[in-house]
């Protein structure tokens, strides 16, 4: 992957060259704030009980917020973001 700069681009964008699966090189424009070198977050592995409770809660109410979310996270030993 090579970087290339153009004075016509806004300050918040950058152009990079990427090679696709077929070997062709394409230029794409990305926001400068996008950190491509940061490792991806690992996927949460839920237990069968956690999945069951989360699915039951989703069927009851698709958007769990506030105290209900906090309490469900505590009961399942998960973060609120995971819930």
Order of alpha helices (4+ residues) and beta strands (2+ residues): beta-beta-beta-alpha-alpha
